[in-house]
Amino acid sequence: MTTLDHPARDGTDGPVRPPDRIPFPVVDEVARHCLQEEEPETVHIEVHLPGRLDPDRLRTAFTEALRRHPRILMREAAGPWYRRRYEWELTPDPDVEVVLFPPADREALKHARDRALRDCPPLSASPPIRLEVVLDPEADDTVLFVTINHTALDGPACLRVLATAAELYGGRDNSPAAPPTRTTAEAPRAVETPSGWAPPARVAHGSPEPSPGNGMLVTELSVPHRPKGSPYTVNDQLMVATALMISHWNREHGARPRPLRITMPVDDRPRGTDMPIGNGTRLVEVPFAPEELDASDMAGLLRRTADRTRALKAQPRPQLGHGASLLTAPVVPVAWRAALTRGLRRAAGPWTSTTLLSNIGRIPYPLDFGEEAGRAHAVWFSAPARMPRGLTVTTAATAGRLHLALRWSRTLLSHGDGAHLRDLFEHYLHATEHATESAP
């Protein structure tokens, strides 16, 4: 469905027809099967603007942006237990008020972040997102908190809708910038990778908290330096920093060395107004053998990582692999498939990847809301961190700065543990810059 298609809103062009329905794609169905109240599957987006927004204008602009991307205006359709598919029901308008203005207080940002991790927009009401407008009492900024139900949508798709809202609100062009030019044009070649038969390492337990759910820490860093013509990308530097951070953490906590596998989303969608809305990334896993995670050979580790990520990105592959496509084939009632999927997920827990690194990259839109509100100077994302992974790393670059979010399961780590992991990540990311100076 393109941004021009939309279910009928009224009877002016003929009789009102029932809402259009779309079967759940594979990713949505698997996520729907595995929902847990203890650790909601939310995606959090946090956009910092230097000025103030008019509430009525913002509501009008965001509602119109939803209509221009109608695939986001959807709710889960009701159906009998024996149905063979879940279906999305497209709606002409939002069922609920999407744009909220919570009361200001001294800990407004903390409370908004807590809500983004704890309160998941329901699938039963269209659209399954929430936009909160919060005033930062320290910086006098306006902060937009977008919370997404990850069963329905991902962060890049919702960012596209937010860019449309910014253009409608401020009247300024928010077209996406051209993607960065790759400095290496060589075709991906077959590379040797560690065996995938052994269960990967888990993030070692730190100091778990008694309450369930997710915790999060956000910080701003410098974008790592990378000489022009380097055989690796900033994404590879982030991947290496993540692997070394976890390896170091596990050594400190007495965990036996085991291979690491880091899940990396790959997003090939266009960023214009025709961008498909929904869950559009495919997942690949980047492996590391224990003996490879040696910071003294940083240049070699970066080159091997670059070879692997380049080869994985070039391989055609379903979003969740071939097994998921078979698992969601509508040959039996969806309730039966749900029970099977949950059982297989528990059984496959030991083989789940160690962590997830989601690098959004440079934010492609200016997110310019006009003269009074201004242009975004910081954008954070965070991905769900449910066990058995229990830790996700999400990065994005805005205004020449790297915005890092660490998100963890409270049954695995505490806020103090998150702060230590952040320090380790910053240390090893800085170390990748020194490796580039002597890399051949």
N, C-alpha and C positions, 0 to 999 in steps of 0.2 A: 504494500500500500504506500503510495506517495503522499506528500503533504497536501495534494489537491483533492484526494478522495476523502469522503466523509459520509457517514450515515445521515439520512434525512432528518432535519430538525423540526419541521412542521409540515402541514398539509398544503402549503401554498403551491407546490409543484406536483400535486397529486396526493393520493391517500398516504397517511403515515404508515410506513412498513416496520416490522419488528427490527430491533437492533441487529446490526451485522454481527456475526460470530466468527471467531478465528480459533482453530484448534491450538492448544498450547504447543509451542515448539519443544524440542527435546530438552533444552536447558531449563525452560520454565517448568516442565513436568517433573524433572528430577528434583529441582529445588522445592517444588510444591509437595512432593512425597516426603521430604526430609525436614520439614519445618519443626522447630523446637521453640517453645515459649521461653525457656531458660536463656537461650542465646539467639535473639532475633536476627534474621538475615537482612540487616539494613546496610545500605550504602550511605555514607555521610559526605556531603560536599559543603565546604565553608568558604565563602567568598567575602573578602574584606574590601570595602569601598571607602574612599576618604571623605565623602559627604553624606547628606541626608536624602531620604526618599520620601515622596509624597504617598501616603497609604492608598488613596483612591486610584491614583494614576498607576501605581504598581499593580494593584489588583486587576485593573482593566488590562494592562499590558500583558500580565502573566496569563490571564484567562484567554486572551486572544492568541497568545503563543501556543497554548494547549490546543486550541482549535486549528491552528496552522500545522500542527503535528498531531493529527487525530489518533494515531496509533497509541498515544499516551493516555487518551481518554478511554479507559477500559476498566472493567471489573470482571471478577470470575463469575461466569454464568452458573446458575443453579442447575442441578440435574439429578437423576436417580442414581442410586448406588451402583447399579449395573451398567452405567454408561461406560463407553470405551475410551473416552477422551475427556480431559478438562477442556473448557473453552473460554476464551475471552469474549466478553460482550462489549462492543464499542458503544459509547454513549455520546449524544450530541453536545452535552455540557457536563461540567463537574457535578457530582452528586453532593459534595460537601464543600465547605469553604477551605480552599487550599492555602491561601496566604494568611498567615497569622502574625499578630503583633503582641508577643508576651510582654508583661509589665517589666520595666527596667529595674535592675537591682545591681548591687556591687559585684555579684558573682554571676552576671547574666550569661557570659560566655560559657562558664563551666556548666551551668544548668542546661543551656541549650545543647552542649555536647553530650551531656548525660542523656537528654531526651532523644537525641539522634541515635544513640546506641541502644536505648531501652524501649522506646515506643515505636513500633513498626506500623506504618500505615496499612490498614487492612486491605485485603484483596477484594472484599465485598463491596467497597465503595470506589467509584471512579473520581479521580485517578489515584493510583496507589503511591502518591507522593505527598509531601508536606513541605511548604516554604515558610520558615520563620524569619522575621526581620528583627534583629536584636541590635541595640545600641551598645557599643563598647564603652564602658565608663572611663577607661584609662586613656584610650587613644582618640576618643570622640569619633570613631569610625562607625559606619553602619555595616553589620555583618549579616549576610544572607546564609541561613542554614537550610540546606535542602536534604531531606531524609527520604530515601527511596526504599520501597520493598523490592529486594533483589530478585525475588521470584519473577517479577514483571519487567524490570528495567535495570540497566547498568549506568555507571557514572557518566561515561562519554555521551550516551544518548540524552541523558537529562541535561548535561551541559549544553548540548545543541539547542534544546528548548529554552534554556536560560539565556543563551546568546540572542535568540529571537526576541525574547521579552525585553532584553536590554535595548535592542534596536528600536522596538516599538515604543519603549518608555522615553529614551533619550533622543530619538530621531537621528542617531549617528550610525554609520556603517559598522556592522559587527561581522562582516564576512570573515571566513577563516583565512589565516595566513597560509602561504604556500608551505608544504612540508619541507623539512630540512633536506639539503642535498647531501647524498652519501658521498664520502670521500673515497670509498673503495668500491669499484665497480665489478670486481671479480666475481664470477659465479660461485655459489656455494659448492663445496666439495664434500665428499664423504669423509667423516671424521670418526676417530675412535672415541668411544665413550665408555665409562665404567659400566660394569654389568648391572642390570636392573633387577636381578633375581633376588638379591638380599633386601630385606625390609630396610627402608631408609632410617636415618637418625631422627629422633624426636627432639624437640626443644626441651631441655632439662627443666624440671620443676624448680621454681624459685621459692617465693613466699606467697602461696595462694591466699586469697581473701575469702572470707566466709560467705559472701553474697555471690550468687551466680551472675552471669552476664559478661559483658565486655568492658575493659578499660581502654583508655587511649591517651596518647601523648603526642602533641604536635610541636614542631620546631622548624626554624628557618635556618638554612645553611647556604654556603656558597655553592654554585654549580661547579663541579670538579673541572679543573683544567685538563684539556686534552689537546695535544699538539695537532695541527692540521696534517692530514695524511695518515693519522694513526690507524692501525688495522682494527681497532675496536671503537665502540661508541660509548657515550655517557651511560647508556643502559647497561653495557657490559661492566662498566666501573661500579654501577649500583649493584649489579648481580654479584660481583666479587666481594664488595663490601658487606653485603647481606650474608654470603656464605662464610666469610671470615668472622663476622660478628657472632653467628650461631656456633661456629666451631670453637671460638674462644670461650663463649658462655658455657658450652657443654664441658670443656676442659676444666673450667673453674668449679663446676658442680660435679666433677668426678664421673661423668658419663663416658662409657667405652666408645672409642672412635668407630664411627660407622659412616657409610656413604651418605651424602646429602643429596636430596632432590628438591629443587625449587621450582614451583609452578609459576609460569609466566604467561599472562594473558597477551594475545596478539590480536590487534584490531586493524582490519584492512578496510573498514568502511570509509566512504567519503565524508568530509566534514561540512559540506554545504547543506542547504535546506532540504535536499533530497536524501539526507542521511537516514538509513533505516533505523527506526526507533524500537528498542527492545533490548534483549541480551544478545549482543552481536559479536562478542569476542570468542576466540577459540583458545583453548588452554594447552600449553606444551610444558614439558618438564625438563629442566636443565640439570644434569647429574654432575656430581663431584665425588671423586674418590677421597678417602681420608688423607692419603699422602699428598694429594694435590694442593691441599689447603695450607700452603706454606707462604707466609707473607714475605719471606726473604727472596722468593722467585716471583715477584709481583708481575713483571713483564711477561713471563711465560704463562702465568695463570690467566692474565688478561687475554693473551692471544688464543689460548685454548678455549676460554669462555666465548670469545667472539666467534670462533669457528663453529662452536656448538649452537649458539643462538642464531647465527645466520642460516645454518643448515635446517634447524627446526622451523624457523619462520618460512622457509621456502617449501617445506613439505606440505602438500595438500592433506588436510585431515579434518574430519568432522569436529564440531566444537568440543564435545566431550569424549571423542573417540568412537570407534565402531561399536563397542559393546553397549554404549548408552542408546544408540539408535535401535539396536535389537531389543533392548529392555523396554523401550517405550512404544514398540509396535502395537497398534490397537487391535490385538487379536483376542484379548480377554478383558473383562471389566477393569477399569482403571484402579479400583480399590484393591484388586488382587495384585496388580503390578506395584502399587504403593507398598504393600506389605513385603513383597519380594525385594523391592529396591532398598527399603530400610534394613532388611536382613543382610543383603549383600554389602551395604555400606558399613554395617557394624563388622562384618567378617573381614572386609578389606581395610579396616582401620589401620592395622600395622603397616600396610603398604601405601598409605596416604603419604603424599609428599611432605617434606619437613616443614616448609613454609610457603607462602605466596608473596612474590614481589610483583606489584602492579605499578609499572612506571607509565603514568599518563603522558609524560614528556612535556614539551613546551605547550602551554595552553594555547590552542590555535585561534581563539577569539579574543578581541580586546576587552570584552565585557564592559563596554563603555555605556554608562547610564546617563550621559549628558553632563551639562556644565555643573549643576548643583551636586549631583551624587558622585560623579567622576568615574574613573576607570579602575578596575580591580588591580590591587597591588599585591595581593596574596590569595592563593587558592589552595585549599587542602582537600584531599579525598581520604576516606578510609574504607577498607573492605572488611567484611565479616571475618571474625577470628574464632570460629567455633572449633572445639576439640574434634579430632585428635591433633590438628595442626596447632591451634591455640595461639598463633602469632601470625600477623600479616604486616607487610611493609608496603606503604603506598607513597609514591613520590609524584610531584608535578613541578613544573618550572613556570614562574610568572615574574615579569619585571626583572629578569636577570638573576633571580634567586631560586633556590631549590627548597620546596616545601615538603617536609617529611612527616608522615603520620605513622606511628607504631600503634597497633591495636592488638589487644591480647585477651584471652579468656581469663577471667578472674580465678578460675579453678587451677590455673597454671602459674600465673605471675601476679605480682602486685605493682603498684605505681612506682615504688622504689626500684623494682626489677626493670620496669620499662625505662626509667631514667638511666640505669646502667647500660642497658642495651643501646639506648640512643648514643651514649658516650662512645661505646665500642664502634657503632656504625660510623660516627663522625671520624673517629681515629682511622679506621681502615679506608674510608672514602678518601681522606686526605693522603693516606699512603699510596693510593692508586695514582695520585698526581706525581709523586716522586718517581714512581716506576716509569712514567712516560718520558721522563727526562733522559733515561739511559736505555730505553727500549730500542732495539735495532729496527 
